[in-house]
Amino acid sequence: MILAVIGFFGFVNLYALRINLSVALVCMVNYTAIDMASQNGNTSDFHTSAADVDKCGSGGTEDKGDSEDGPFLWDKQQQGLILGSFFWGYLVTQIPGGWISERYGGKRVFGYAMLLTAIATLLTPLGARKHWMLLVFLRIVQGLGEGAVFPAMHTIWSHWAPPLERSKLVGFTYAAEIASENYRIQRCACGR
């Protein structure tokens, strides 16, 4: 049961690392500047340098004080690439993650994959300030790490759980993702 509780909180953490940028991106993008540029027909190559971001936190645009726009000038296509790139890495490591877990142990793979994901998440603000393609790379790395976690947990359960209790323990562990998603939906619906 202790492993199920640890796994539960591990998956809560994992899911938080997965969705944090999806929630934060809304506040990171300067939609006012993008709308003005698209009205003027100048939508090519939105780019914000680190110096522009640091300049009053407004991405180089004039800050009127009442604007809640973020500093980054990423159009819809760039935002889609940033958010979708996570799943490119996630898809790649599903099968190799299971094989590596069987060979070297699920605990190690679970721990190192979570560490890789956490480091990539910590580097996200730096990547966003440097260039949006660096952020895409970091999201791919996050996906690579998270893709190996689920197969690693299955390997752990196959060796540690009693066969008659396995389905209950696995169900409890993976309920973390459902609980995290429900919490996120409620927070978004309330505007917090």
Residue frames as a rotation matrix with the C-alpha (Angstrom) as fourth column:
MET 1
0.568 0.823 0.000 0.00
0.823 -0.568 0.000 0.00
0.000 0.000 -1.000 0.00
ILE 2
0.299 -0.543 -0.785 2.92
0.229 -0.757 0.612 2.36
-0.926 -0.363 -0.102 0.69
LEU 3
-0.740 -0.584 0.334 4.12
0.422 -0.016 0.907 1.95
-0.525 0.811 0.258 -2.90
ALA 4
-0.093 0.801 0.592 0.61
0.969 -0.063 0.238 2.79
0.228 0.596 -0.770 -4.15
VAL 5
0.749 0.345 -0.566 0.58
0.532 -0.822 0.203 6.02
-0.395 -0.453 -0.799 -2.12
ILE 6
-0.146 -0.883 -0.445 4.07
0.106 -0.462 0.881 6.97
-0.984 0.081 0.161 -3.29
GLY 7
-0.716 -0.074 0.694 3.08
0.669 0.213 0.712 6.16
-0.201 0.974 -0.103 -6.87
PHE 8
0.361 0.927 0.102 -0.12
0.933 -0.357 -0.055 8.20
-0.015 0.115 -0.993 -6.49
PHE 9
0.687 -0.128 -0.716 1.77
0.156 -0.935 0.317 11.32
-0.710 -0.329 -0.622 -5.44
GLY 10
-0.488 -0.865 0.118 4.43
0.234 0.000 0.972 10.64
-0.841 0.502 0.203 -8.07
PHE 11
-0.465 0.383 0.798 1.75
0.883 0.140 0.448 10.68
0.060 0.913 -0.404 -10.76
VAL 12
0.703 0.618 -0.352 0.17
0.650 -0.759 -0.033 13.83
-0.288 -0.206 -0.935 -9.31
ASN 13
0.161 -0.762 -0.627 3.59
-0.047 -0.640 0.767 15.46
-0.986 -0.094 -0.139 -9.67
LEU 14
-0.678 -0.437 0.591 4.04
0.487 0.335 0.806 13.99
-0.550 0.835 -0.014 -13.13
TYR 15
0.077 0.800 0.595 0.71
0.993 -0.112 0.023 15.29
0.085 0.589 -0.804 -14.34
ALA 16
0.735 0.126 -0.666 1.42
0.324 -0.928 0.182 18.74
-0.596 -0.350 -0.723 -12.87
LEU 17
-0.295 -0.917 -0.271 4.71
-0.001 -0.283 0.959 18.84
-0.956 0.283 0.082 -14.79
ARG 18
-0.570 0.123 0.812 2.84
0.785 0.373 0.495 17.89
-0.242 0.920 -0.309 -17.96
ILE 19
0.243 0.852 0.464 0.09
0.933 -0.336 0.129 20.50
0.266 0.401 -0.877 -17.81
ASN 20
0.100 -0.172 -0.980 1.81
0.672 -0.715 0.194 23.46
-0.734 -0.678 0.044 -16.16
LEU 21
-0.859 -0.466 -0.211 2.77
0.160 -0.638 0.754 25.08
-0.486 0.614 0.622 -19.45
SER 22
-0.531 0.748 0.398 -0.69
0.707 0.133 0.694 24.51
0.466 0.650 -0.600 -20.91
VAL 23
0.479 0.700 -0.530 -2.10
0.877 -0.408 0.254 26.64
-0.039 -0.587 -0.809 -18.11
ALA 24
0.059 -0.558 -0.828 0.72
0.475 -0.714 0.515 29.20
-0.878 -0.423 0.223 -18.00
LEU 25
-0.653 -0.386 0.652 0.87
0.741 -0.148 0.655 29.80
-0.157 0.910 0.383 -21.76
VAL 26
0.329 0.870 0.368 -2.33
0.876 -0.427 0.224 31.84
0.352 0.248 -0.903 -21.60
CYS 27
0.886 -0.010 -0.463 -0.57
0.272 -0.798 0.538 34.38
-0.375 -0.602 -0.705 -19.36
MET 28
-0.023 -1.000 0.003 2.74
0.498 -0.009 0.867 34.23
-0.867 0.022 0.498 -21.22
VAL 29
-0.419 -0.112 0.901 1.57
0.908 -0.060 0.415 35.41
0.008 0.992 0.127 -24.65
ASN 30
-0.647 0.165 -0.744 0.97
0.002 -0.976 -0.217 39.05
-0.762 -0.142 0.631 -25.59
TYR 31
-0.224 0.664 0.714 -2.30
0.886 0.444 -0.136 38.64
-0.407 0.602 -0.687 -27.48
THR 32
0.631 0.457 -0.627 -2.82
0.236 -0.883 -0.406 42.39
-0.739 0.108 -0.665 -27.86
ALA 33
-0.118 -0.769 -0.628 0.42
-0.591 -0.454 0.667 42.84
-0.798 0.450 -0.401 -29.82
ILE 34
-0.803 -0.145 0.578 -0.30
0.275 0.770 0.575 39.77
-0.529 0.621 -0.579 -31.93
ASP 35
0.181 0.951 0.249 -3.82
0.829 -0.011 -0.559 41.03
-0.529 0.307 -0.791 -32.75
MET 36
0.567 -0.022 -0.824 -2.47
-0.201 -0.973 -0.113 44.47
-0.799 0.230 -0.556 -33.71
ALA 37
-0.515 -0.833 -0.203 0.22
-0.469 0.076 0.880 42.92
-0.718 0.548 -0.430 -35.91
SER 38
-0.634 0.327 0.701 -2.28
0.619 0.757 0.206 40.62
-0.464 0.565 -0.682 -37.63
GLN 39
0.514 0.830 -0.217 -4.61
0.550 -0.513 -0.659 43.58
-0.658 0.219 -0.720 -38.30
ASN 40
0.396 -0.473 -0.788 -1.70
-0.579 -0.794 0.186 45.40
-0.713 0.382 -0.588 -39.92
GLY 41
0.951 0.031 -0.308 -0.81
-0.269 0.577 -0.771 42.27
0.154 0.816 0.557 -41.92
ASN 42
0.039 -0.999 0.017 2.57
-0.758 -0.041 -0.651 41.83
0.651 0.013 -0.759 -40.21
THR 43
0.813 0.331 0.480 2.33
-0.570 0.620 0.539 38.31
-0.119 -0.712 0.692 -38.79
SER 44
0.691 -0.591 -0.416 5.65
0.119 0.661 -0.741 36.99
0.713 0.463 0.527 -40.06
ASP 45
-0.121 -0.904 -0.409 8.37
0.539 0.287 -0.792 35.98
0.834 -0.316 0.453 -37.61
PHE 46
0.795 0.313 0.520 7.10
-0.318 -0.514 0.796 37.02
0.516 -0.798 -0.310 -34.20
HIS 47
0.135 -0.796 -0.590 10.19
0.669 0.512 -0.538 37.05
0.731 -0.323 0.602 -32.05
THR 48
0.886 0.093 0.454 10.90
-0.263 -0.707 0.657 38.45
0.382 -0.702 -0.602 -28.63
SER 49
-0.056 -0.969 -0.241 14.44
0.062 0.237 -0.969 38.73
0.997 -0.069 0.046 -27.34
ALA 50
0.019 -0.017 -1.000 15.41
0.948 0.318 0.012 38.36
0.318 -0.948 0.022 -23.71
ALA 51
-0.910 -0.378 -0.170 16.14
0.411 -0.876 -0.252 42.10
-0.054 -0.299 0.953 -23.58
ASP 52
-0.586 0.770 0.253 12.62
-0.323 -0.509 0.798 42.85
0.743 0.386 0.547 -24.81
VAL 53
0.203 0.672 -0.713 11.09
0.458 0.578 0.675 40.56
0.865 -0.463 -0.190 -22.21
ASP 54
-0.272 -0.396 -0.877 13.05
0.962 -0.079 -0.263 42.17
0.035 -0.915 0.402 -19.38
LYS 55
-0.952 -0.058 0.302 12.02
0.099 -0.987 0.123 45.65
0.291 0.147 0.945 -20.54
CYS 56
-0.571 0.737 0.363 9.05
-0.818 -0.469 -0.334 46.22
-0.076 -0.487 0.870 -18.21
GLY 57
-0.705 0.278 0.653 7.96
0.019 0.927 -0.374 42.62
-0.709 -0.251 -0.659 -18.79
SER 58
0.243 0.907 -0.344 6.01
-0.303 -0.266 -0.915 43.67
-0.922 0.326 0.210 -21.83
GLY 59
0.200 -0.181 0.963 7.85
0.734 0.679 -0.025 42.07
-0.649 0.712 0.268 -24.73
GLY 60
-0.780 -0.590 0.207 8.89
0.585 -0.571 0.577 45.45
-0.222 0.571 0.790 -26.10
THR 61
-0.137 0.791 0.597 5.35
0.618 -0.402 0.675 46.83
0.774 0.462 -0.434 -26.30
GLU 62
-0.631 -0.062 0.773 4.22
-0.370 -0.852 -0.370 49.82
0.681 -0.520 0.515 -24.32
ASP 63
-0.592 0.392 -0.704 2.79
0.726 0.638 -0.256 48.84
0.349 -0.663 -0.662 -20.94
LYS 64
-0.279 0.599 0.750 -0.37
-0.144 -0.799 0.584 50.75
0.949 0.055 0.309 -20.04
GLY 65
-0.816 -0.108 0.567 -0.67
-0.564 -0.064 -0.824 49.21
0.125 -0.992 -0.009 -16.57
ASP 66
0.013 0.906 0.423 -4.08
-0.827 0.247 -0.504 47.61
-0.561 -0.343 0.753 -17.16
SER 67
0.306 0.038 -0.951 -2.92
-0.797 0.557 -0.234 44.99
0.521 0.830 0.201 -19.63
GLU 68
0.471 -0.129 0.873 -2.64
-0.601 0.678 0.424 41.41
-0.646 -0.724 0.242 -18.48
ASP 69
0.929 -0.160 -0.333 -0.83
-0.212 0.507 -0.835 40.23
0.303 0.847 0.437 -21.58
GLY 70
0.677 -0.729 0.097 2.41
0.405 0.480 0.778 38.35
-0.614 -0.488 0.620 -21.28
PRO 71
0.200 -0.721 -0.663 5.77
-0.431 -0.672 0.602 39.24
-0.880 0.165 -0.446 -22.78
PHE 72
-0.615 -0.583 0.531 5.98
0.110 0.603 0.790 36.66
-0.781 0.544 -0.307 -25.58
LEU 73
0.000 0.546 -0.838 4.89
-0.852 -0.438 -0.285 37.20
-0.523 0.714 0.466 -29.17
TRP 74
-0.902 -0.227 0.368 4.03
-0.061 0.909 0.411 33.64
-0.428 0.349 -0.834 -30.18
ASP 75
-0.394 0.796 -0.459 1.35
-0.895 -0.219 0.389 33.18
0.209 0.564 0.799 -32.81
LYS 76
0.513 0.730 0.452 -1.17
-0.808 0.588 -0.033 30.32
-0.290 -0.348 0.891 -32.69
GLN 77
0.768 -0.270 -0.580 1.04
-0.198 0.762 -0.617 28.02
0.609 0.589 0.532 -34.77
GLN 78
-0.322 -0.940 0.115 4.04
-0.360 0.009 -0.933 28.54
0.876 -0.342 -0.341 -32.48
GLN 79
-0.242 0.322 0.915 1.86
-0.965 0.014 -0.260 27.99
-0.096 -0.947 0.308 -29.40
GLY 80
0.801 0.594 -0.076 0.56
-0.598 0.787 -0.153 24.77
-0.031 0.168 0.985 -30.93
LEU 81
0.396 -0.749 -0.531 4.09
-0.105 0.538 -0.837 23.54
0.912 0.387 0.134 -31.64
ILE 82
-0.507 -0.585 0.633 5.20
-0.668 -0.198 -0.717 24.38
0.545 -0.787 -0.291 -28.12
LEU 83
0.013 0.602 0.799 2.31
-0.935 0.290 -0.203 22.52
-0.354 -0.744 0.567 -26.53
GLY 84
0.875 0.421 -0.238 2.30
-0.483 0.782 -0.394 19.60
0.021 0.460 0.888 -28.97
SER 85
0.141 -0.915 -0.377 6.03
-0.631 0.211 -0.747 18.97
0.763 0.343 -0.548 -28.86
PHE 86
-0.230 -0.153 0.961 5.66
-0.929 0.330 -0.169 17.30
-0.292 -0.931 -0.218 -25.47
PHE 87
0.581 0.611 0.537 3.77
-0.451 0.791 -0.413 14.44
-0.677 -0.001 0.736 -27.09
TRP 88
0.638 -0.474 -0.608 6.48
-0.557 0.261 -0.788 13.87
0.532 0.841 -0.097 -29.72
GLY 89
-0.480 -0.860 0.176 8.88
-0.717 0.268 -0.643 12.84
0.506 -0.435 -0.745 -26.97
TYR 90
-0.175 0.516 0.839 6.15
-0.829 0.383 -0.409 11.08
-0.532 -0.767 0.360 -25.00
LEU 91
0.806 0.531 -0.263 5.31
-0.577 0.602 -0.551 8.84
-0.135 0.596 0.792 -27.97
VAL 92
0.293 -0.789 -0.540 8.93
-0.628 0.267 -0.731 7.85
0.721 0.553 -0.417 -28.59
THR 93
-0.623 -0.731 0.279 9.76
-0.655 0.291 -0.698 6.45
0.428 -0.617 -0.660 -25.14
GLN 94
0.357 0.825 0.439 6.70
-0.934 0.325 0.150 4.33
-0.019 -0.463 0.886 -24.38
ILE 95
0.938 0.020 -0.346 8.04
-0.094 0.976 -0.198 1.00
0.334 0.219 0.917 -25.68
PRO 96
0.009 -0.991 -0.137 11.75
0.102 0.137 -0.985 1.61
0.995 -0.005 0.102 -25.00
GLY 97
-0.227 -0.052 0.972 10.81
-0.855 -0.467 -0.225 2.75
0.466 -0.883 0.062 -21.48
GLY 98
0.758 0.560 0.333 9.23
-0.649 0.695 0.309 -0.62
-0.058 -0.450 0.891 -20.77
TRP 99
0.744 -0.544 -0.388 12.19
0.226 0.751 -0.620 -2.52
0.629 0.374 0.682 -22.18
ILE 100
-0.243 -0.870 0.428 14.71
-0.185 -0.391 -0.901 -0.45
0.952 -0.298 -0.066 -20.23
SER 101
0.099 0.370 0.924 12.61
-0.969 -0.177 0.174 -0.82
0.228 -0.912 0.341 -17.06
GLU 102
0.964 0.256 -0.067 12.58
-0.243 0.957 0.158 -4.60
0.104 -0.137 0.985 -17.40
ARG 103
0.498 -0.842 -0.208 16.30
0.371 0.423 -0.827 -4.69
0.784 0.335 0.523 -18.00
TYR 104
-0.511 -0.811 0.285 17.58
0.177 -0.424 -0.888 -2.18
0.841 -0.403 0.360 -15.43
GLY 105
-0.601 0.346 -0.721 14.72
0.795 0.164 -0.584 -1.97
-0.084 -0.924 -0.374 -12.92
GLY 106
0.163 0.824 0.543 11.57
0.783 -0.443 0.437 0.09
0.600 0.354 -0.717 -12.79
LYS 107
0.651 0.076 -0.755 12.61
0.660 -0.548 0.514 2.11
-0.374 -0.833 -0.407 -9.75
ARG 108
-0.380 -0.885 -0.268 15.68
0.530 -0.446 0.721 3.51
-0.758 0.132 0.639 -11.48
VAL 109
-0.683 0.157 0.713 13.87
0.669 -0.258 0.697 4.32
0.294 0.953 0.071 -14.70
PHE 110
0.440 0.896 -0.054 10.97
0.812 -0.372 0.450 5.89
0.383 -0.241 -0.892 -12.79
GLY 111
0.493 -0.297 -0.817 13.33
0.589 -0.577 0.565 8.05
-0.640 -0.761 -0.109 -10.73
TYR 112
-0.596 -0.801 -0.055 15.60
0.466 -0.401 0.789 9.14
-0.654 0.444 0.612 -13.56
ALA 113
-0.455 0.510 0.730 12.69
0.779 -0.170 0.604 9.84
0.432 0.843 -0.319 -15.87
MET 114
0.661 0.690 -0.295 11.00
0.740 -0.537 0.404 12.00
0.121 -0.485 -0.866 -13.22
LEU 115
0.140 -0.712 -0.688 14.31
0.501 -0.549 0.669 13.79
-0.854 -0.438 0.280 -12.62
LEU 116
-0.755 -0.409 0.512 14.75
0.627 -0.226 0.745 14.47
-0.189 0.884 0.428 -16.34
THR 117
0.024 0.872 0.490 11.21
0.814 -0.301 0.497 15.84
0.581 0.386 -0.716 -16.56
ALA 118
0.699 0.236 -0.675 11.69
0.661 -0.573 0.485 18.04
-0.272 -0.785 -0.556 -13.50
ILE 119
-0.288 -0.882 -0.374 14.98
0.506 -0.472 0.722 19.48
-0.813 0.019 0.582 -14.79
ALA 120
-0.696 0.087 0.713 13.45
0.680 -0.239 0.693 20.24
0.231 0.967 0.107 -18.19
THR 121
0.426 0.904 0.047 10.53
0.796 -0.398 0.456 21.94
0.431 -0.157 -0.889 -16.41
LEU 122
0.462 -0.322 -0.826 12.90
0.589 -0.585 0.557 24.05
-0.663 -0.744 -0.081 -14.30
LEU 123
-0.638 -0.770 -0.013 14.70
0.452 -0.388 0.803 25.16
-0.623 0.507 0.596 -17.46
THR 124
0.014 0.757 0.653 11.44
0.999 0.012 -0.035 26.16
-0.034 0.653 -0.756 -19.17
PRO 125
0.792 0.308 -0.527 11.56
0.336 -0.941 -0.045 29.88
-0.509 -0.142 -0.849 -18.19
LEU 126
-0.115 -0.910 -0.398 15.12
-0.178 -0.375 0.910 30.17
-0.977 0.175 -0.119 -19.52
GLY 127
-0.648 -0.090 0.756 14.17
0.624 0.506 0.595 28.40
-0.437 0.858 -0.271 -22.74
ALA 128
0.400 0.882 0.249 11.15
0.900 -0.327 -0.287 30.63
-0.172 0.339 -0.925 -23.23
ARG 129
0.676 -0.175 -0.716 13.25
0.008 -0.970 0.244 33.77
-0.737 -0.171 -0.654 -22.81
LYS 130
-0.412 -0.911 -0.005 15.96
-0.044 0.014 0.999 32.61
-0.910 0.412 -0.045 -25.21
HIS 131
-0.718 0.221 -0.660 13.89
-0.692 -0.114 0.713 31.35
0.082 0.968 0.235 -28.14
TRP 132
0.241 0.926 0.291 10.62
-0.921 0.312 -0.232 29.52
-0.305 -0.213 0.928 -28.62
MET 133
0.500 -0.111 -0.859 12.39
-0.478 0.791 -0.380 26.64
0.722 0.601 0.342 -30.42
LEU 134
-0.697 -0.717 0.010 14.50
-0.344 0.322 -0.882 26.02
0.629 -0.618 -0.471 -27.30
LEU 135
-0.403 0.665 0.629 11.21
-0.827 0.030 -0.561 25.76
-0.393 -0.746 0.538 -25.41
VAL 136
0.603 0.565 -0.563 10.01
-0.766 0.607 -0.212 23.21
0.222 0.559 0.799 -27.99
PHE 137
-0.121 -0.751 -0.649 13.20
-0.312 0.649 -0.694 21.21
0.942 0.119 -0.313 -27.37
LEU 138
-0.847 -0.196 0.493 12.66
-0.514 0.069 -0.855 21.31
0.134 -0.978 -0.160 -23.59
ARG 139
0.110 0.958 0.265 9.07
-0.926 0.195 -0.323 20.12
-0.361 -0.210 0.908 -24.04
ILE 140
0.485 -0.026 -0.874 10.31
-0.535 0.782 -0.320 17.20
0.692 0.623 0.364 -26.16
VAL 141
-0.614 -0.771 -0.169 12.76
-0.261 0.401 -0.878 16.32
0.745 -0.495 -0.447 -23.37
GLN 142
-0.528 0.527 0.666 9.91
-0.802 -0.049 -0.596 16.46
-0.282 -0.849 0.448 -20.86
GLY 143
0.528 0.781 -0.334 7.93
-0.849 0.490 -0.197 14.09
0.010 0.387 0.922 -23.05
LEU 144
0.032 -0.613 -0.789 10.87
-0.382 0.722 -0.577 11.71
0.923 0.320 -0.211 -23.33
GLY 145
-0.875 -0.384 0.295 11.07
-0.387 0.187 -0.903 11.54
0.292 -0.904 -0.312 -19.54
GLU 146
-0.306 0.840 0.449 7.36
-0.822 0.006 -0.570 11.18
-0.481 -0.543 0.688 -18.91
GLY 147
0.347 0.443 -0.827 6.94
-0.850 0.521 -0.078 8.57
0.396 0.730 0.557 -21.62
ALA 148
-0.374 -0.589 -0.716 9.13
-0.191 0.805 -0.562 6.16
0.908 -0.074 -0.413 -19.69
VAL 149
-0.720 0.067 0.690 7.35
-0.691 -0.158 -0.706 6.65
0.062 -0.985 0.160 -16.35
PHE 150
0.315 0.938 0.144 4.18
-0.941 0.329 -0.084 4.67
-0.126 -0.109 0.986 -17.06
PRO 151
0.556 -0.149 -0.817 6.00
-0.266 0.900 -0.345 1.58
0.787 0.409 0.461 -18.37
ALA 152
-0.585 -0.810 0.046 8.40
-0.253 0.128 -0.959 1.82
0.771 -0.573 -0.279 -15.41
MET 153
-0.418 0.508 0.753 5.48
-0.898 -0.104 -0.428 1.81
-0.139 -0.855 0.499 -12.98
HIS 154
0.672 0.648 -0.359 3.99
-0.704 0.709 -0.039 -1.24
0.229 0.279 0.933 -14.70
THR 155
0.070 -0.748 -0.660 7.34
-0.090 0.654 -0.751 -3.00
0.993 0.112 -0.021 -14.29
ILE 156
-0.756 -0.313 0.575 7.43
-0.550 -0.174 -0.817 -2.06
0.356 -0.934 -0.040 -10.61
TRP 157
0.063 0.877 0.477 3.92
-0.973 0.160 -0.165 -3.40
-0.221 -0.454 0.863 -10.06
SER 158
0.606 0.181 -0.775 4.66
-0.507 0.838 -0.201 -6.63
0.613 0.515 0.600 -11.91
HIS 159
-0.246 -0.803 -0.542 7.46
0.096 0.537 -0.838 -7.38
0.965 -0.258 -0.055 -9.45
TRP 160
-0.929 -0.260 0.264 6.12
-0.177 -0.314 -0.933 -5.88
0.325 -0.913 0.245 -6.21
ALA 161
-0.288 0.901 0.324 2.35
-0.957 -0.276 -0.084 -6.30
0.014 -0.334 0.942 -6.13
PRO 162
-0.665 0.190 0.722 0.61
-0.070 0.947 -0.313 -9.50
-0.744 -0.259 -0.616 -5.07
PRO 163
-0.966 0.210 0.153 -1.30
0.190 0.170 0.967 -10.82
0.177 0.963 -0.205 -8.12
LEU 164
-0.210 0.966 -0.151 -4.70
0.942 0.241 0.233 -10.68
0.261 -0.093 -0.961 -6.42
GLU 165
0.330 0.292 -0.897 -4.23
0.642 -0.767 -0.014 -7.08
-0.692 -0.572 -0.441 -5.28
ARG 166
-0.629 -0.742 0.231 -2.48
0.660 -0.353 0.663 -5.76
-0.411 0.570 0.712 -8.37
SER 167
-0.298 0.554 0.777 -5.54
0.743 -0.376 0.554 -4.26
0.600 0.742 -0.299 -10.08
LYS 168
0.738 0.566 -0.369 -6.62
0.664 -0.508 0.549 -2.37
0.123 -0.650 -0.750 -6.93
LEU 169
0.203 -0.758 -0.619 -3.15
0.562 -0.428 0.708 -0.97
-0.802 -0.492 0.340 -6.34
VAL 170
-0.715 -0.449 0.536 -2.63
0.684 -0.292 0.668 0.02
-0.143 0.844 0.516 -9.97
GLY 171
0.090 0.857 0.508 -6.07
0.793 -0.370 0.484 1.64
0.603 0.359 -0.712 -10.09
PHE 172
0.745 0.134 -0.653 -5.34
0.593 -0.580 0.558 3.69
-0.304 -0.803 -0.512 -6.98
THR 173
-0.229 -0.939 -0.256 -1.96
0.586 -0.342 0.735 4.77
-0.778 0.018 0.628 -8.34
TYR 174
-0.783 -0.096 0.614 -3.32
0.610 -0.311 0.729 5.88
0.121 0.945 0.303 -11.71
ALA 175
0.355 0.930 -0.094 -6.30
0.924 -0.334 0.189 7.63
0.144 -0.154 -0.977 -10.13
ALA 176
-0.118 -0.497 -0.860 -3.86
0.576 -0.740 0.348 10.47
-0.809 -0.454 0.374 -9.46
GLU 177
-0.937 -0.240 0.255 -4.06
0.340 -0.450 0.826 11.56
-0.084 0.860 0.503 -13.09
ILE 178
-0.190 0.949 0.250 -7.85
0.706 -0.045 0.707 11.66
0.683 0.311 -0.661 -12.98
ALA 179
0.424 0.319 -0.847 -7.85
0.872 -0.396 0.288 13.55
-0.244 -0.861 -0.446 -9.68
SER 180
-0.494 -0.697 -0.520 -5.33
0.470 -0.717 0.515 16.07
-0.732 0.010 0.681 -11.03
GLU 181
-0.846 0.227 0.483 -7.33
0.420 -0.274 0.865 16.63
0.329 0.934 0.136 -14.20
ASN 182
0.188 0.974 -0.126 -10.56
0.840 -0.093 0.535 17.18
0.509 -0.207 -0.836 -12.27
TYR 183
0.211 -0.204 -0.956 -8.82
0.751 -0.592 0.292 19.67
-0.626 -0.779 0.028 -9.99
ARG 184
-0.819 -0.569 -0.066 -7.41
0.371 -0.615 0.696 21.55
-0.437 0.546 0.715 -13.00
ILE 185
-0.519 0.703 0.486 -10.83
0.590 -0.117 0.799 21.73
0.619 0.701 -0.354 -14.67
GLN 186
0.443 0.709 -0.549 -12.43
0.887 -0.258 0.382 23.06
0.129 -0.656 -0.744 -11.49
ARG 187
-0.134 -0.580 -0.804 -9.70
0.597 -0.695 0.402 25.70
-0.791 -0.426 0.439 -11.08
CYS 188
-0.936 -0.217 0.276 -10.07
0.347 -0.454 0.821 26.84
-0.053 0.864 0.500 -14.69
ALA 189
-0.182 0.957 0.226 -13.87
0.747 -0.015 0.665 26.99
0.639 0.290 -0.712 -14.41
CYS 190
0.533 0.365 -0.763 -13.62
0.820 -0.444 0.361 29.20
-0.207 -0.818 -0.536 -11.32
GLY 191
0.791 -0.256 0.556 -11.13
0.145 -0.805 -0.576 31.53
0.595 0.536 -0.599 -12.98
ARG 192
0.781 -0.551 0.294 -8.35
-0.507 -0.284 0.814 30.83
-0.365 -0.784 -0.501 -10.47
